[in-house]
């Protein structure tokens, strides 16, 4: 099973569920507004392998504990972005609880150095550099039960491999936003 945190409009689980009907895809988001349309579309198309759950990352449903072999957070915003990038260990521990042993967590986030400056400051987001990645970021993920495997920059072409509405918009827009991908494995 794959879980997409901060799924927004739910496009990622919808597209992946349509491509692989043998696998269960769950989109989780704190706002139900964005999920209504895609949830109804999935039901009309008979995608019984695509589900949406309204929940904030701070209190994930216990029914999802230990079921995911893959967890994604593609271009999260707000508290989810802060929890995954600062990182906030108690929230990451909740994410880890979703995972089976050796599950893969992928986080893709983008920061525009000018337009997002106030939001980055409000969320307390650090500058992502080698010192931070090798130190605080790796330590936070390790404290939550993840082994950080990689942190890399993504160009527009690499970003488009994620079938999310925001990924498409950012890749097409040619913005100055820097996009990073974090990959971590759940430790046993």
Biotite code that builds the C-alpha atoms (Angstrom):
import biotite.structure as struc

atoms = struc.array([
    struc.Atom([0.000, 0.000, 0.000], chain_id="A", res_id=1, res_name="UNK", atom_name="CA", element="C"),
    struc.Atom([1.141, 3.536, -0.784], chain_id="A", res_id=2, res_name="UNK", atom_name="CA", element="C"),
    struc.Atom([0.161, 6.580, 1.289], chain_id="A", res_id=3, res_name="UNK", atom_name="CA", element="C"),
    struc.Atom([0.441, 10.144, -0.013], chain_id="A", res_id=4, res_name="UNK", atom_name="CA", element="C"),
    struc.Atom([0.539, 12.733, 2.777], chain_id="A", res_id=5, res_name="UNK", atom_name="CA", element="C"),
    struc.Atom([-0.659, 16.250, 2.057], chain_id="A", res_id=6, res_name="UNK", atom_name="CA", element="C"),
    struc.Atom([-2.229, 14.918, -1.125], chain_id="A", res_id=7, res_name="UNK", atom_name="CA", element="C"),
    struc.Atom([-3.941, 18.253, -1.892], chain_id="A", res_id=8, res_name="UNK", atom_name="CA", element="C"),
    struc.Atom([-6.310, 17.633, -4.786], chain_id="A", res_id=9, res_name="UNK", atom_name="CA", element="C"),
    struc.Atom([-5.558, 13.885, -4.635], chain_id="A", res_id=10, res_name="UNK", atom_name="CA", element="C"),
    struc.Atom([-4.236, 13.612, -8.175], chain_id="A", res_id=11, res_name="UNK", atom_name="CA", element="C"),
    struc.Atom([-1.168, 11.522, -7.266], chain_id="A", res_id=12, res_name="UNK", atom_name="CA", element="C"),
    struc.Atom([-3.057, 8.542, -5.735], chain_id="A", res_id=13, res_name="UNK", atom_name="CA", element="C"),
    struc.Atom([-5.708, 8.827, -8.433], chain_id="A", res_id=14, res_name="UNK", atom_name="CA", element="C"),
    struc.Atom([-3.224, 8.611, -11.320], chain_id="A", res_id=15, res_name="UNK", atom_name="CA", element="C"),
    struc.Atom([-1.146, 5.868, -9.695], chain_id="A", res_id=16, res_name="UNK", atom_name="CA", element="C"),
    struc.Atom([-4.282, 3.912, -8.763], chain_id="A", res_id=17, res_name="UNK", atom_name="CA", element="C"),
    struc.Atom([-5.548, 4.041, -12.343], chain_id="A", res_id=18, res_name="UNK", atom_name="CA", element="C"),
    struc.Atom([-2.157, 2.752, -13.566], chain_id="A", res_id=19, res_name="UNK", atom_name="CA", element="C"),
    struc.Atom([-1.892, -0.088, -11.017], chain_id="A", res_id=20, res_name="UNK", atom_name="CA", element="C"),
    struc.Atom([-5.291, -1.424, -9.969], chain_id="A", res_id=21, res_name="UNK", atom_name="CA", element="C"),
    struc.Atom([-3.731, -4.264, -7.943], chain_id="A", res_id=22, res_name="UNK", atom_name="CA", element="C"),
    struc.Atom([-2.237, -1.847, -5.395], chain_id="A", res_id=23, res_name="UNK", atom_name="CA", element="C"),
    struc.Atom([-4.017, 0.282, -2.788], chain_id="A", res_id=24, res_name="UNK", atom_name="CA", element="C"),
    struc.Atom([-3.335, 4.042, -2.818], chain_id="A", res_id=25, res_name="UNK", atom_name="CA", element="C"),
    struc.Atom([-4.410, 6.297, 0.045], chain_id="A", res_id=26, res_name="UNK", atom_name="CA", element="C"),
    struc.Atom([-4.333, 10.084, -0.118], chain_id="A", res_id=27, res_name="UNK", atom_name="CA", element="C"),
    struc.Atom([-4.302, 11.918, 3.217], chain_id="A", res_id=28, res_name="UNK", atom_name="CA", element="C"),
    struc.Atom([-4.952, 15.638, 3.599], chain_id="A", res_id=29, res_name="UNK", atom_name="CA", element="C"),
    struc.Atom([-6.201, 17.931, 6.361], chain_id="A", res_id=30, res_name="UNK", atom_name="CA", element="C"),
    struc.Atom([-8.550, 19.723, 3.967], chain_id="A", res_id=31, res_name="UNK", atom_name="CA", element="C"),
    struc.Atom([-11.495, 17.791, 2.580], chain_id="A", res_id=32, res_name="UNK", atom_name="CA", element="C"),
    struc.Atom([-12.327, 20.496, 0.012], chain_id="A", res_id=33, res_name="UNK", atom_name="CA", element="C"),
    struc.Atom([-9.635, 19.466, -2.443], chain_id="A", res_id=34, res_name="UNK", atom_name="CA", element="C"),
    struc.Atom([-10.475, 15.786, -2.146], chain_id="A", res_id=35, res_name="UNK", atom_name="CA", element="C"),
    struc.Atom([-14.171, 15.837, -3.049], chain_id="A", res_id=36, res_name="UNK", atom_name="CA", element="C"),
    struc.Atom([-13.840, 16.126, -6.798], chain_id="A", res_id=37, res_name="UNK", atom_name="CA", element="C"),
    struc.Atom([-11.150, 13.478, -7.304], chain_id="A", res_id=38, res_name="UNK", atom_name="CA", element="C"),
    struc.Atom([-12.784, 11.137, -4.801], chain_id="A", res_id=39, res_name="UNK", atom_name="CA", element="C"),
    struc.Atom([-16.044, 11.250, -6.768], chain_id="A", res_id=40, res_name="UNK", atom_name="CA", element="C"),
    struc.Atom([-14.128, 10.788, -10.046], chain_id="A", res_id=41, res_name="UNK", atom_name="CA", element="C"),
    struc.Atom([-12.330, 7.725, -8.640], chain_id="A", res_id=42, res_name="UNK", atom_name="CA", element="C"),
    struc.Atom([-15.666, 6.247, -7.542], chain_id="A", res_id=43, res_name="UNK", atom_name="CA", element="C"),
    struc.Atom([-17.280, 6.899, -10.957], chain_id="A", res_id=44, res_name="UNK", atom_name="CA", element="C"),
    struc.Atom([-14.376, 5.141, -12.664], chain_id="A", res_id=45, res_name="UNK", atom_name="CA", element="C"),
    struc.Atom([-14.549, 2.162, -10.321], chain_id="A", res_id=46, res_name="UNK", atom_name="CA", element="C"),
    struc.Atom([-11.136, 2.762, -8.761], chain_id="A", res_id=47, res_name="UNK", atom_name="CA", element="C"),
    struc.Atom([-11.810, 0.785, -5.595], chain_id="A", res_id=48, res_name="UNK", atom_name="CA", element="C"),
    struc.Atom([-8.057, 0.811, -4.911], chain_id="A", res_id=49, res_name="UNK", atom_name="CA", element="C"),
    struc.Atom([-7.961, 4.598, -4.336], chain_id="A", res_id=50, res_name="UNK", atom_name="CA", element="C"),
    struc.Atom([-9.076, 6.011, -0.988], chain_id="A", res_id=51, res_name="UNK", atom_name="CA", element="C"),
    struc.Atom([-8.929, 9.463, 0.569], chain_id="A", res_id=52, res_name="UNK", atom_name="CA", element="C"),
    struc.Atom([-8.700, 10.242, 4.268], chain_id="A", res_id=53, res_name="UNK", atom_name="CA", element="C"),
    struc.Atom([-9.127, 13.615, 5.932], chain_id="A", res_id=54, res_name="UNK", atom_name="CA", element="C"),
    struc.Atom([-6.438, 13.966, 8.577], chain_id="A", res_id=55, res_name="UNK", atom_name="CA", element="C"),
    struc.Atom([-3.643, 16.260, 9.610], chain_id="A", res_id=56, res_name="UNK", atom_name="CA", element="C"),
    struc.Atom([-0.172, 14.799, 9.842], chain_id="A", res_id=57, res_name="UNK", atom_name="CA", element="C"),
    struc.Atom([-0.104, 15.515, 13.577], chain_id="A", res_id=58, res_name="UNK", atom_name="CA", element="C"),
    struc.Atom([-2.830, 12.890, 14.230], chain_id="A", res_id=59, res_name="UNK", atom_name="CA", element="C"),
    struc.Atom([-2.715, 10.214, 11.563], chain_id="A", res_id=60, res_name="UNK", atom_name="CA", element="C"),
    struc.Atom([-5.379, 7.476, 11.762], chain_id="A", res_id=61, res_name="UNK", atom_name="CA", element="C"),
    struc.Atom([-4.270, 4.450, 13.757], chain_id="A", res_id=62, res_name="UNK", atom_name="CA", element="C"),
    struc.Atom([-5.911, 2.227, 11.105], chain_id="A", res_id=63, res_name="UNK", atom_name="CA", element="C"),
    struc.Atom([-3.054, 3.154, 8.755], chain_id="A", res_id=64, res_name="UNK", atom_name="CA", element="C"),
    struc.Atom([-0.285, 2.154, 11.159], chain_id="A", res_id=65, res_name="UNK", atom_name="CA", element="C"),
    struc.Atom([2.200, -0.329, 9.734], chain_id="A", res_id=66, res_name="UNK", atom_name="CA", element="C"),
    struc.Atom([0.492, -0.789, 6.365], chain_id="A", res_id=67, res_name="UNK", atom_name="CA", element="C"),
    struc.Atom([2.531, 1.294, 3.906], chain_id="A", res_id=68, res_name="UNK", atom_name="CA", element="C"),
    struc.Atom([5.535, 0.111, 1.956], chain_id="A", res_id=69, res_name="UNK", atom_name="CA", element="C"),
    struc.Atom([5.748, 3.570, 0.374], chain_id="A", res_id=70, res_name="UNK", atom_name="CA", element="C"),
    struc.Atom([4.913, 7.007, 1.798], chain_id="A", res_id=71, res_name="UNK", atom_name="CA", element="C"),
    struc.Atom([5.140, 10.207, -0.201], chain_id="A", res_id=72, res_name="UNK", atom_name="CA", element="C"),
    struc.Atom([4.711, 13.897, 0.520], chain_id="A", res_id=73, res_name="UNK", atom_name="CA", element="C"),
    struc.Atom([4.945, 15.713, -2.794], chain_id="A", res_id=74, res_name="UNK", atom_name="CA", element="C"),
    struc.Atom([5.230, 19.486, -2.509], chain_id="A", res_id=75, res_name="UNK", atom_name="CA", element="C"),
    struc.Atom([3.700, 19.755, 0.970], chain_id="A", res_id=76, res_name="UNK", atom_name="CA", element="C"),
    struc.Atom([2.968, 23.132, 2.500], chain_id="A", res_id=77, res_name="UNK", atom_name="CA", element="C"),
    struc.Atom([2.376, 24.569, 5.946], chain_id="A", res_id=78, res_name="UNK", atom_name="CA", element="C"),
    struc.Atom([2.828, 22.370, 8.999], chain_id="A", res_id=79, res_name="UNK", atom_name="CA", element="C"),
    struc.Atom([3.538, 19.258, 6.932], chain_id="A", res_id=80, res_name="UNK", atom_name="CA", element="C"),
    struc.Atom([6.353, 21.015, 5.080], chain_id="A", res_id=81, res_name="UNK", atom_name="CA", element="C"),
    struc.Atom([7.809, 22.253, 8.364], chain_id="A", res_id=82, res_name="UNK", atom_name="CA", element="C"),
    struc.Atom([7.589, 18.821, 9.986], chain_id="A", res_id=83, res_name="UNK", atom_name="CA", element="C"),
    struc.Atom([9.376, 17.093, 7.130], chain_id="A", res_id=84, res_name="UNK", atom_name="CA", element="C"),
    struc.Atom([12.063, 19.682, 6.426], chain_id="A", res_id=85, res_name="UNK", atom_name="CA", element="C"),
    struc.Atom([12.987, 21.153, 9.840], chain_id="A", res_id=86, res_name="UNK", atom_name="CA", element="C"),
    struc.Atom([12.435, 18.179, 10.854], chain_id="A", res_id=87, res_name="UNK", atom_name="CA", element="C"),
    struc.Atom([9.899, 17.812, 13.701], chain_id="A", res_id=88, res_name="UNK", atom_name="CA", element="C"),
    struc.Atom([10.725, 14.425, 15.220], chain_id="A", res_id=89, res_name="UNK", atom_name="CA", element="C"),
    struc.Atom([7.366, 13.642, 16.911], chain_id="A", res_id=90, res_name="UNK", atom_name="CA", element="C"),
    struc.Atom([5.518, 14.207, 13.624], chain_id="A", res_id=91, res_name="UNK", atom_name="CA", element="C"),
    struc.Atom([8.094, 12.152, 11.716], chain_id="A", res_id=92, res_name="UNK", atom_name="CA", element="C"),
    struc.Atom([7.594, 9.381, 14.292], chain_id="A", res_id=93, res_name="UNK", atom_name="CA", element="C"),
    struc.Atom([3.897, 9.411, 13.371], chain_id="A", res_id=94, res_name="UNK", atom_name="CA", element="C"),
    struc.Atom([4.843, 9.095, 9.711], chain_id="A", res_id=95, res_name="UNK", atom_name="CA", element="C"),
    struc.Atom([7.180, 6.221, 10.601], chain_id="A", res_id=96, res_name="UNK", atom_name="CA", element="C"),
    struc.Atom([4.270, 4.443, 12.309], chain_id="A", res_id=97, res_name="UNK", atom_name="CA", element="C"),
    struc.Atom([2.527, 4.246, 8.927], chain_id="A", res_id=98, res_name="UNK", atom_name="CA", element="C"),
    struc.Atom([5.438, 2.260, 7.521], chain_id="A", res_id=99, res_name="UNK", atom_name="CA", element="C"),
    struc.Atom([6.182, -1.404, 7.230], chain_id="A", res_id=100, res_name="UNK", atom_name="CA", element="C"),
    struc.Atom([9.803, -2.422, 7.816], chain_id="A", res_id=101, res_name="UNK", atom_name="CA", element="C"),
    struc.Atom([12.000, -1.090, 4.990], chain_id="A", res_id=102, res_name="UNK", atom_name="CA", element="C"),
    struc.Atom([9.268, 1.171, 3.597], chain_id="A", res_id=103, res_name="UNK", atom_name="CA", element="C"),
    struc.Atom([10.466, 4.109, 1.516], chain_id="A", res_id=104, res_name="UNK", atom_name="CA", element="C"),
    struc.Atom([9.578, 7.706, 2.380], chain_id="A", res_id=105, res_name="UNK", atom_name="CA", element="C"),
    struc.Atom([9.938, 10.276, -0.391], chain_id="A", res_id=106, res_name="UNK", atom_name="CA", element="C"),
    struc.Atom([9.504, 13.980, 0.273], chain_id="A", res_id=107, res_name="UNK", atom_name="CA", element="C"),
    struc.Atom([9.615, 16.494, -2.584], chain_id="A", res_id=108, res_name="UNK", atom_name="CA", element="C"),
    struc.Atom([9.517, 20.152, -1.619], chain_id="A", res_id=109, res_name="UNK", atom_name="CA", element="C"),
    struc.Atom([10.149, 23.441, -3.327], chain_id="A", res_id=110, res_name="UNK", atom_name="CA", element="C"),
    struc.Atom([11.067, 26.839, -1.966], chain_id="A", res_id=111, res_name="UNK", atom_name="CA", element="C"),
    struc.Atom([11.110, 30.037, -3.976], chain_id="A", res_id=112, res_name="UNK", atom_name="CA", element="C"),
    struc.Atom([13.839, 32.149, -2.351], chain_id="A", res_id=113, res_name="UNK", atom_name="CA", element="C"),
    struc.Atom([11.908, 35.380, -2.933], chain_id="A", res_id=114, res_name="UNK", atom_name="CA", element="C"),
    struc.Atom([8.181, 34.597, -2.962], chain_id="A", res_id=115, res_name="UNK", atom_name="CA", element="C"),
    struc.Atom([8.331, 32.000, -0.169], chain_id="A", res_id=116, res_name="UNK", atom_name="CA", element="C"),
    struc.Atom([10.715, 33.913, 2.101], chain_id="A", res_id=117, res_name="UNK", atom_name="CA", element="C"),
    struc.Atom([8.029, 34.995, 4.607], chain_id="A", res_id=118, res_name="UNK", atom_name="CA", element="C"),
    struc.Atom([6.457, 31.513, 4.755], chain_id="A", res_id=119, res_name="UNK", atom_name="CA", element="C"),
    struc.Atom([9.861, 29.841, 5.147], chain_id="A", res_id=120, res_name="UNK", atom_name="CA", element="C"),
    struc.Atom([10.659, 32.217, 7.993], chain_id="A", res_id=121, res_name="UNK", atom_name="CA", element="C"),
    struc.Atom([7.238, 31.648, 9.617], chain_id="A", res_id=122, res_name="UNK", atom_name="CA", element="C"),
    struc.Atom([7.717, 27.865, 9.458], chain_id="A", res_id=123, res_name="UNK", atom_name="CA", element="C"),
    struc.Atom([11.325, 28.077, 10.670], chain_id="A", res_id=124, res_name="UNK", atom_name="CA", element="C"),
    struc.Atom([12.648, 26.321, 7.576], chain_id="A", res_id=125, res_name="UNK", atom_name="CA", element="C"),
    struc.Atom([16.419, 26.087, 7.453], chain_id="A", res_id=126, res_name="UNK", atom_name="CA", element="C"),
    struc.Atom([18.626, 26.688, 4.459], chain_id="A", res_id=127, res_name="UNK", atom_name="CA", element="C"),
    struc.Atom([19.173, 23.290, 2.901], chain_id="A", res_id=128, res_name="UNK", atom_name="CA", element="C"),
    struc.Atom([22.929, 22.905, 2.614], chain_id="A", res_id=129, res_name="UNK", atom_name="CA", element="C"),
    struc.Atom([25.390, 20.041, 3.127], chain_id="A", res_id=130, res_name="UNK", atom_name="CA", element="C"),
    struc.Atom([25.945, 20.927, 6.788], chain_id="A", res_id=131, res_name="UNK", atom_name="CA", element="C"),
    struc.Atom([22.230, 20.860, 7.577], chain_id="A", res_id=132, res_name="UNK", atom_name="CA", element="C"),
    struc.Atom([21.537, 17.716, 5.527], chain_id="A", res_id=133, res_name="UNK", atom_name="CA", element="C"),
    struc.Atom([24.400, 15.758, 7.100], chain_id="A", res_id=134, res_name="UNK", atom_name="CA", element="C"),
    struc.Atom([23.611, 17.051, 10.572], chain_id="A", res_id=135, res_name="UNK", atom_name="CA", element="C"),
    struc.Atom([20.155, 18.132, 11.733], chain_id="A", res_id=136, res_name="UNK", atom_name="CA", element="C"),
    struc.Atom([18.129, 16.640, 8.881], chain_id="A", res_id=137, res_name="UNK", atom_name="CA", element="C"),
    struc.Atom([19.808, 13.218, 9.050], chain_id="A", res_id=138, res_name="UNK", atom_name="CA", element="C"),
    struc.Atom([19.669, 13.215, 12.869], chain_id="A", res_id=139, res_name="UNK", atom_name="CA", element="C"),
    struc.Atom([15.969, 14.132, 12.938], chain_id="A", res_id=140, res_name="UNK", atom_name="CA", element="C"),
    struc.Atom([15.040, 11.424, 10.480], chain_id="A", res_id=141, res_name="UNK", atom_name="CA", element="C"),
    struc.Atom([17.198, 8.888, 12.365], chain_id="A", res_id=142, res_name="UNK", atom_name="CA", element="C"),
    struc.Atom([15.528, 9.821, 15.671], chain_id="A", res_id=143, res_name="UNK", atom_name="CA", element="C"),
    struc.Atom([12.151, 9.067, 14.048], chain_id="A", res_id=144, res_name="UNK", atom_name="CA", element="C"),
    struc.Atom([13.270, 5.671, 12.712], chain_id="A", res_id=145, res_name="UNK", atom_name="CA", element="C"),
    struc.Atom([14.331, 6.560, 9.181], chain_id="A", res_id=146, res_name="UNK", atom_name="CA", element="C"),
    struc.Atom([17.706, 6.239, 7.493], chain_id="A", res_id=147, res_name="UNK", atom_name="CA", element="C"),
    struc.Atom([18.243, 9.193, 5.179], chain_id="A", res_id=148, res_name="UNK", atom_name="CA", element="C"),
    struc.Atom([19.335, 7.772, 1.828], chain_id="A", res_id=149, res_name="UNK", atom_name="CA", element="C"),
    struc.Atom([19.568, 10.884, -0.328], chain_id="A", res_id=150, res_name="UNK", atom_name="CA", element="C"),
    struc.Atom([18.768, 14.550, -0.695], chain_id="A", res_id=151, res_name="UNK", atom_name="CA", element="C"),
    struc.Atom([19.000, 15.877, -4.229], chain_id="A", res_id=152, res_name="UNK", atom_name="CA", element="C"),
    struc.Atom([17.893, 18.808, -6.328], chain_id="A", res_id=153, res_name="UNK", atom_name="CA", element="C"),
    struc.Atom([15.309, 18.145, -9.010], chain_id="A", res_id=154, res_name="UNK", atom_name="CA", element="C"),
    struc.Atom([15.089, 19.926, -12.331], chain_id="A", res_id=155, res_name="UNK", atom_name="CA", element="C"),
    struc.Atom([11.774, 20.490, -14.132], chain_id="A", res_id=156, res_name="UNK", atom_name="CA", element="C"),
    struc.Atom([12.021, 17.231, -16.098], chain_id="A", res_id=157, res_name="UNK", atom_name="CA", element="C"),
    struc.Atom([12.666, 15.192, -12.944], chain_id="A", res_id=158, res_name="UNK", atom_name="CA", element="C"),
    struc.Atom([9.812, 16.949, -11.159], chain_id="A", res_id=159, res_name="UNK", atom_name="CA", element="C"),
    struc.Atom([7.325, 15.969, -13.878], chain_id="A", res_id=160, res_name="UNK", atom_name="CA", element="C"),
    struc.Atom([7.745, 12.280, -13.050], chain_id="A", res_id=161, res_name="UNK", atom_name="CA", element="C"),
    struc.Atom([5.536, 12.963, -10.026], chain_id="A", res_id=162, res_name="UNK", atom_name="CA", element="C"),
    struc.Atom([1.914, 12.992, -11.258], chain_id="A", res_id=163, res_name="UNK", atom_name="CA", element="C"),
    struc.Atom([0.729, 15.755, -8.950], chain_id="A", res_id=164, res_name="UNK", atom_name="CA", element="C"),
    struc.Atom([-1.015, 18.955, -9.964], chain_id="A", res_id=165, res_name="UNK", atom_name="CA", element="C"),
    struc.Atom([1.544, 21.139, -8.175], chain_id="A", res_id=166, res_name="UNK", atom_name="CA", element="C"),
    struc.Atom([4.489, 19.265, -9.663], chain_id="A", res_id=167, res_name="UNK", atom_name="CA", element="C"),
    struc.Atom([3.082, 19.825, -13.158], chain_id="A", res_id=168, res_name="UNK", atom_name="CA", element="C"),
    struc.Atom([2.475, 23.516, -12.473], chain_id="A", res_id=169, res_name="UNK", atom_name="CA", element="C"),
    struc.Atom([5.923, 24.149, -11.028], chain_id="A", res_id=170, res_name="UNK", atom_name="CA", element="C"),
    struc.Atom([7.720, 22.189, -13.739], chain_id="A", res_id=171, res_name="UNK", atom_name="CA", element="C"),
    struc.Atom([5.847, 24.024, -16.463], chain_id="A", res_id=172, res_name="UNK", atom_name="CA", element="C"),
    struc.Atom([6.130, 27.445, -14.846], chain_id="A", res_id=173, res_name="UNK", atom_name="CA", element="C"),
    struc.Atom([9.912, 27.762, -15.024], chain_id="A", res_id=174, res_name="UNK", atom_name="CA", element="C"),
    struc.Atom([9.927, 29.451, -11.626], chain_id="A", res_id=175, res_name="UNK", atom_name="CA", element="C"),
    struc.Atom([13.023, 30.196, -9.577], chain_id="A", res_id=176, res_name="UNK", atom_name="CA", element="C"),
    struc.Atom([11.770, 27.761, -6.948], chain_id="A", res_id=177, res_name="UNK", atom_name="CA", element="C"),
    struc.Atom([14.404, 25.255, -5.898], chain_id="A", res_id=178, res_name="UNK", atom_name="CA", element="C"),
    struc.Atom([13.000, 21.739, -5.651], chain_id="A", res_id=179, res_name="UNK", atom_name="CA", element="C"),
    struc.Atom([14.519, 18.988, -3.529], chain_id="A", res_id=180, res_name="UNK", atom_name="CA", element="C"),
    struc.Atom([13.783, 15.305, -3.095], chain_id="A", res_id=181, res_name="UNK", atom_name="CA", element="C"),
    struc.Atom([14.475, 13.509, 0.190], chain_id="A", res_id=182, res_name="UNK", atom_name="CA", element="C"),
    struc.Atom([14.497, 9.715, 0.185], chain_id="A", res_id=183, res_name="UNK", atom_name="CA", element="C"),
    struc.Atom([14.607, 7.772, 3.445], chain_id="A", res_id=184, res_name="UNK", atom_name="CA", element="C"),
    struc.Atom([14.087, 4.146, 4.419], chain_id="A", res_id=185, res_name="UNK", atom_name="CA", element="C"),
    struc.Atom([12.166, 3.020, 7.492], chain_id="A", res_id=186, res_name="UNK", atom_name="CA", element="C"),
    struc.Atom([14.508, 1.210, 9.830], chain_id="A", res_id=187, res_name="UNK", atom_name="CA", element="C"),
    struc.Atom([13.449, -1.904, 11.675], chain_id="A", res_id=188, res_name="UNK", atom_name="CA", element="C"),
])
